[in-house]
Amino acid sequence: MGLKFFLLVNKQGQTRVAQYYEYRDVETRATDEAELIRKCLGRTERQCSFMEHRGYKLIFRRYASLYFIVGADNDENELSILEFIHMVVETLDQYFEGVCELDIMFNIEKVHFILDEMIANGEVIENNKTRIIAPIRVLDKVHKLEK
């Protein structure tokens, strides 16, 4: 299993999106998230974006006011995870036509749909932006027709 979790966090340390690919109870998630967020937000831009944490790799990248944090197995390639994070950002940017934190907050279900199209059981299954966005556009059209 490749990915353990995917988090989107703002600069104030508030989790905006959390998706886990292995079971963790809510209390463990909350304490782990707080610890991870402190670690990532505490690093400077000159420091590395990878670190070891409790038996897995922590890879993160900051885009504007959001931190994208991924937990992965130790045998995963850090640079490929960074590329994946960049792909997620590009996909969100293409769908929302210039993504910002408010887009994510008010359309969280669509962000989860996008992540579900890209990741299954902790493995990246799709990296074509057009294929990722197409089912969500269909849902948007159906939703407009229902109104």
C-alpha positions as CSV (number, residue, x, y, z in Angstrom):
1,M,0.0,0.0,0.0
2,G,1.5,3.3,-1.1
3,L,-0.2,6.3,0.5
4,K,-1.4,6.3,4.1
5,F,-3.2,9.7,4.0
6,F,-3.7,13.0,2.2
7,L,-4.2,16.2,4.0
8,L,-4.9,19.8,2.9
9,V,-4.1,22.3,5.7
10,N,-4.1,26.1,5.7
11,K,-1.3,28.3,7.2
12,Q,-3.2,28.6,10.5
13,G,-3.0,24.8,10.9
14,Q,-6.7,24.1,10.2
15,T,-7.4,20.9,8.3
16,R,-9.5,21.5,5.2
17,V,-9.4,18.0,3.7
18,A,-8.4,14.8,5.3
19,Q,-8.5,11.5,3.5
20,Y,-7.1,8.3,5.0
21,Y,-6.3,5.0,3.2
22,E,-5.9,2.9,6.3
23,Y,-8.0,2.7,9.4
24,R,-7.3,5.0,12.3
25,D,-9.7,5.9,15.0
26,V,-10.8,9.6,15.3
27,E,-8.8,10.3,18.4
28,T,-5.6,9.0,16.8
29,R,-6.3,11.0,13.6
30,A,-6.8,14.2,15.6
31,T,-3.6,13.9,17.6
32,D,-1.5,12.7,14.6
33,E,-2.8,15.5,12.4
34,A,-2.0,18.1,15.1
35,E,1.6,16.8,15.4
36,L,2.1,16.5,11.6
37,I,0.8,20.0,11.0
38,R,3.1,21.5,13.6
39,K,6.0,19.7,12.1
40,C,5.2,20.9,8.5
41,L,4.3,24.4,9.4
42,G,7.4,24.8,11.5
43,R,9.8,24.1,8.7
44,T,11.3,26.9,6.6
45,E,11.3,27.1,2.8
46,R,15.0,26.2,2.8
47,Q,14.4,22.9,4.6
48,C,13.6,19.6,2.9
49,S,9.9,18.7,2.2
50,F,10.4,15.1,3.3
51,M,10.7,13.6,6.7
52,E,10.3,10.3,8.5
53,H,7.5,10.1,11.0
54,R,6.4,7.1,13.0
55,G,7.4,4.5,10.4
56,Y,6.3,6.3,7.2
57,K,7.5,9.1,5.0
58,L,5.9,12.5,5.3
59,I,6.0,14.5,2.1
60,F,4.5,18.0,1.9
61,R,4.4,21.1,-0.3
62,R,3.0,24.5,0.1
63,Y,1.0,26.3,-2.5
64,A,-0.1,29.8,-1.7
65,S,-1.9,29.5,1.7
66,L,-2.4,25.7,1.6
67,Y,-0.1,22.8,2.6
68,F,-0.6,19.5,0.8
69,I,0.6,16.7,3.1
70,V,1.0,13.1,2.1
71,G,1.9,10.2,4.3
72,A,3.5,7.3,2.4
73,D,5.2,4.0,2.8
74,N,9.0,4.1,3.3
75,D,9.6,2.4,-0.1
76,E,7.7,5.2,-2.0
77,N,9.7,7.7,-4.1
78,E,9.6,11.1,-2.5
79,L,9.9,13.0,-5.8
80,S,7.1,11.0,-7.4
81,I,4.9,12.0,-4.4
82,L,5.8,15.6,-4.9
83,E,4.9,15.3,-8.6
84,F,1.6,13.7,-7.5
85,I,0.9,16.6,-5.1
86,H,1.6,19.0,-8.0
87,M,-0.8,17.1,-10.2
88,V,-3.5,17.3,-7.6
89,V,-3.0,21.1,-7.5
90,E,-3.1,21.4,-11.3
91,T,-6.3,19.3,-11.4
92,L,-8.0,21.4,-8.7
93,D,-6.8,24.5,-10.5
94,Q,-8.2,23.3,-13.8
95,Y,-11.6,22.3,-12.3
96,F,-12.1,25.4,-10.2
97,E,-10.5,27.7,-12.7
98,G,-8.0,29.1,-10.2
99,V,-8.4,27.2,-6.9
100,C,-8.3,28.9,-3.6
101,E,-9.0,27.9,0.0
102,L,-12.6,29.1,-0.2
103,D,-13.3,26.9,-3.3
104,I,-12.1,23.9,-1.3
105,M,-14.1,24.8,1.8
106,F,-17.4,25.4,-0.1
107,N,-16.9,22.4,-2.5
108,I,-15.3,19.9,-0.2
109,E,-17.3,17.0,-1.7
110,K,-15.9,17.8,-5.2
111,V,-12.4,17.8,-3.8
112,H,-13.1,14.4,-2.3
113,F,-14.5,13.2,-5.7
114,I,-11.3,14.4,-7.4
115,L,-9.1,12.6,-4.9
116,D,-11.2,9.4,-5.2
117,E,-10.7,9.5,-9.0
118,M,-7.0,9.8,-8.5
119,I,-6.4,7.4,-5.5
120,A,-7.8,4.0,-4.6
121,N,-6.7,2.0,-1.6
122,G,-3.7,4.2,-1.2
123,E,-2.5,3.7,-4.8
124,V,-2.4,6.4,-7.5
125,I,-4.6,5.0,-10.2
126,E,-5.1,8.0,-12.5
127,N,-3.0,11.0,-13.5
128,N,-4.8,12.3,-16.6
129,K,-6.5,15.5,-15.6
130,T,-9.2,15.2,-18.3
131,R,-10.2,11.7,-17.2
132,I,-10.2,12.8,-13.5
133,I,-12.4,15.8,-14.1
134,A,-14.8,14.3,-16.7
135,P,-17.1,12.4,-14.2
136,I,-17.3,15.4,-11.9
137,R,-18.4,17.6,-14.9
138,V,-21.1,15.0,-15.7
139,L,-22.3,15.3,-12.0
140,D,-22.3,19.1,-12.4
141,K,-24.5,18.8,-15.5
142,V,-26.9,16.4,-13.8
143,H,-27.1,18.8,-10.8
144,K,-27.9,21.7,-13.1
145,L,-30.6,19.8,-14.9
146,E,-32.3,18.9,-11.6
147,K,-32.6,22.6,-10.6
